[in-house]
Amino acid sequence: MRNALLGSTMLVALGLVVRDAAAADDIKLEIRGNYQGAAGVVFSEDFSSSSGVSGKDLRDYVFKQDVEINFSGETTLDNGLTVGVYIELNAQTDVEDQIDKVYAYVGGAFGEIRFGDNEEAYAEFCYQVPTASELFGADSPNFNFSNAGIAGYAGTNGTCAGLDDNSTKVLYFSPAFSGFQFAASFTPDNTEDTRNTVQGAATRFTNDGDQNSENLSLAVTFHHDFNAVNLIIGGGATQSFQKEVNPNSIGPAHSYNAYAQVGFSGLTFGVASELRENFGDTSADQWVYGAGGTYEWDAWKIGLGWTHGDYEKVVGANDVGPFNADHDIFSLTASYALAAGISIDGVLEYSDYRSRNAEGPDYQGIAAGLGTNIDF
């Protein structure tokens, strides 16, 4: 039934494009991008002996950069439909995923349909805990300087992870009406770059270890200005209907998120949360939530954010575990706009990772960073 519905949807979309579609201009690609670079230093950090790591084995400073180049282009057909493509390229060598996103889309009065490697519906609509910086923050920052990931789940917390990242999928966005908009996506399995066969199977195997398949994602968001007050609220859910290679008979994985933000006179306050359940072959659950605020005036913006991660059955980088743990992150951020699309950003952050098992690893660290964001 699900496959028949998906096929019908794609045929309808194709029919809309073909009918009266002649005389559209050729698509010309536009090149845009973003450069981010930062230097960070750890003032103080402490690993418990059970982590299997000594602070003497870690450098107390680091240089980082992240660069992306985006290729996009679209044209409008005679029937009023918009057809376009988008490609997001990592400008640094990445053996695992050189192309982050690549998809085609068609849009019109009915909304927009995308097909290709893209985030699931609820990750596309997701809002994180507010931060003053494009680089740093307490919720899924591009750069952080915590070594908590050696002891446990990761060096940071995140509220927009979802289930299948940029796997190949079909994604639909509705038109916005009275401030409301919804989205839906379907993903066959957690693979990207699905051009040809994988290990001889053109249609993909259904017995890949630790993979969540047949994923359906739904999301809704509401944006509205009430005089001088801006309100954003929304959330979503992603449900996997198949866990491949499931010797422990664990239930299908699912993920939920929710967020809200209120802005007034340069002030923004927001909250965000994500719950992910039945991960891996141990049925591990993860719950992250947090809050933060920013204040913007002239070229300056400052922010303070906090997130808390509650993780089950975590195994550290040195194969220590599994343990249940909590991770609190506090992040003070600042940004100064030198010009449109160019900023200098800074962060002072504290990370506190605690195992809830007496023999489990702990980590505490204080770090600072300075970086730049350049859009081009």
N, C-alpha and C positions, 0 to 999 in steps of 0.2 A: 504493500500500500504506500509506504513512504517513498520507494523508488518511483512508483507510478506518478505520484503527486509531484515529485521533483522534476521528472521528465516533462510533465504537462506544463509546469511553470516555465521551463526553459523554452519549450516550443512556442508558448504564447509570447514570450519576450522576443524570440527570433522573428515571429510573425510581425510584430510591431515594428521591428527594425527594417525588415525587407519591404513592407508595404510603402509605396511612395517615397522611397529612400534615395532616389537618384539626385545627382547634381550637388552632393556635399563636397566641400573643399577637402583637399588632402590634409591629413593630420600632420602637423609640424610639431616636433618635440621641443619642449622648453626644458632647459637645464637649470636646476636650482640645487641648493645644498646647504649644509650646516657643518661648521667646524667647532669642536669643543676641545679645550685642553686645560689641564689643571696640574698643580703641584700640591702635594699634601704631606703633612708631618704628623706623627703620633707622639704626643707629649708624654703620655703615660699609658701603659697597658699591663695587664696581669692575667696570665693563664694559670688555672689550677693544675696541679701535677698530673691529674687524671686525664688531661687533654693530650698528653704525650708530646707536648710542644714546649720548648723553652723560648722565652722572649729574646734570648741572645741569638737565636737562629733567624730572627726577622729584622730586616732593614727598617729603620724608623722614619723613612721618608720615601716618596715615590713621585714619578712623573707619569701622567696619563693623558691620552687623547682619544677622541672618538669623532670620526668624520664620515658623513654620508653624502652621496650625490643622488639627486632625484631627477628622473626623466619623466616628463608628463606631457600629454597632448590630447586635444579633443577637437571635435568638429560637430556642427549642427546639421542634421539632415533636413531635406525639404519638408518632411512630415513633422518637424519640430523636435525630434528626439536628439539627444546629445550622446555621442559615442566617443569614448576615450580610453587611454591606456595610462598606467602608472608603474614605474619601476624604481625601486629603492635599492641603491648599491652601497655596500660597505666600501669606503675608500681605503681601508686598511685590509691587509691580507687576513682572511678568515677561512680556514680550511673546512669549517663545519657549515657555514651559511654566508657565502659571499653576497648573495642577493637576499635582502630581508623580505621585501614585498614585491610582487609582480602580479598585476591583474588588469583585466579589461572591464569596462563598465558601460552601461546604457542607462540614460536617465530621461525623465519627462514628467508629465503631470502625475503619473502613477508612482513616482519616487525614483529610486535608483537600484539597479541590480549589478552586483560585481561578481566576477568569476575569476578565481586564481588564488595565489598565495596571499592571504590577508588574515588579520586578527579576527577572532570570532565576534559576534554581535555585541555581547556585553562588554568586551574589552574595548571595542571601538567607541562606545558611549561612556566609558569609565572616567570618573574624576577622582584624582588622588587627594591626599591631605595637602592643603595649600602650602606652598613654599615660595620664597622670594626669588629663587634661582632656577634657571633652566638646567643647571648642572647638579645641584646638591639638594638634599632634603631628607626627611625621615621616612618617606614613602617612595620606594622604587627609584632612587636617584640614579642618574647616569654614572656618577662617580661617588664612591664612599671610601673611607680609609680605615674601616674597622676590619680586624682580623678574626672576628667572631665566627666566620665561616669555617675556620679550622676546627673549632670546637663543636660546631653544630650545623644547623640547616643552611645558613647563608650569612653573608656579612651585613645584610640589610633586610627589612621587611617590605612587603608589597601587597597592594590591595586590588590589582588589576591583572593578575597572572592568567586566570582562566584555566582551560584544559588543553588547548591544542595550538596555541601560538599562531604562527603564520602557515599552518597547514593549508593545502589546496581545498577550497570550499566554494560554495555559492552563498552570497550574502545579499540581503535585501534591506533597504532603508525606505521607510514610508515618507511621504511628504509631511512637513510640519503643519499642525493645525491647532490653533489656540494655544501655542506654546508646547504642545505635546508632539513627540515623535517616537516611533518604535522601530526596532530592527530585529531581524531573524537570520540565522545562518545554519547551514548543515555541512558537516565535515565527514567524509567516509572514514578516514583514518588519519593518524598523526604523522603524515609524511608531506614533505614539500618537494618542489621541483619535479613534479610527477610527469615528466616528458615521455618516458619509455618504460621498458621492463625493469623490474627489480628482482634479481636472482631468477630470471627466466619467467616471472609471472607478470604479464601485462596488466592484469586487474588487481594485483597486490595479494599477498598472503593474508590470512586471517588468524595466523598463529604467531605473531610477533610478540616477543616477551615485553611485559610492562608497558603495553600500549592500550590507550582508551580509544575506541572506535565508535562509529555511528553517533556522532556528537551533534546535538541540537541545542542552539543557543538563542535565547530570547532576551530582549532588553527594551526598556522604555525610559525616556527622559523628559523632563519638563523645564523649560526656560521661560522666564517672564520678568519684565520690569514693572514693579509697582511704584510708579512715580520715580523716586530716586533710589529705590531699593531693588537690587537684582537678586532673584532667587533661582537656584538650580537644584533640582532634586531628581533622583532616579535610581535605577538598579536593574538587575537582571539575573538570569540563571542559565547555566549550561549543564546538560545532562548527557552522559555517555550511556549508550544502550548495550555496549559490549566491552568486556575486559578480556583482551586476548591473552592466552596462556594463563589460566587462573587455577592453579593447583590447590589453593586454599579456599576456593569458593567464596571469594570476596564480592560484595555487591558492586554494581557499576559506580564509577566515580561521578561526582557532581560538584558543582561550584556555584556559589551565590555571591553577589556583591550589592552594596547599597552606598549611596553618597548624598550629601547635601551641602550647599554653599549659599551664604548670604553676603551680599556686598553692599556697602553704603559709604559714600564720601571718602573713598580711598581705602577703606577697611574691608577686608574679606575674612570671614570665618567659615570653616568647613570641617566636616567629619567624613570618614570613609571606612568601609569594612569589607572583608572578603572571607568567606568560609569555604574551604575545600575538603571534601571527605572521600574516604576509600581510595587512597592513593597507593600505588605500588602493589606488591604482593603481601603487604602486612596490614592493609586497611588503615593506613596512617591518616590522621586528620590534621588540618592546619587552619587556625583562625587568627586573622590579623585585623586590628582596628586602631584608629587613631584620630587625632584632632589637631588643628593648627589654625593660625591666623597670619595675615599679612597686612602691612600698611604701605601705601604708595603715595609719594608726593614728589612733584617735579621729576627729576631723573632718578630718584632714589626709590628703593623698595626694600623693606625688611620683613622678616618672617620668623616665626617660632612654631615648630611642629613636633609632635610626639606620635610614635606608633608602638603598639604592643603586639608581639607575635607569640601565639600559643601553639607549640609544635609537639606532635606525638611521634615516638619511635624514630628519633633522629640518629643518624650515624655520622660522626665527624669525619673530616678529611683524612685523618690517620686511622680510619676504621674503628674508632672508639664509639661504642654504643651497641644497640640502640637505647636512647634515653628520651624521656619527655622533658621539655625545656620551655622557658619563657625568655623572650628577647625584647628589651625596652630600648628605644632609640630616641634621643632628644637632639634636635637640630636647630641651631640658630643660623639663619641665612640672611644674606644681604646682596643687593645687586645695584650697580650704577650704570645707566645707559649712556654710553659715549656718543652714540648716534643710533638711528633706526636700525635694528637688527644687530647691534654691536654692544656688548656689555662686559663689565668686569664683575665677577661674582666671588663671594667668600662664604665660608662656613666654619662654624665651631660645633663639633658634634660629640655626643657621649653615647657609648654603646655598653649595655649591661646584659650579658647572656648568662642565664642561671639554669642549671639542670635541676629538675625536681627529684632526681634520684640522688641519694647521699653520695654515691661513688662517681657520679657523673661529672663531666667537665664544666668549668665556669670560665667566663671572660669578662673583663672590664677594660675599656679603653677610652681615652680622650684624644681627639685629633682636630686639626684645622686644615683648611685648604683654600687656595686662591686660584681662580681660573678665568677663562674668557669664553664667551659664546659669540660666534660670528655667523650670521645668515648670509648666504650669497646666492 
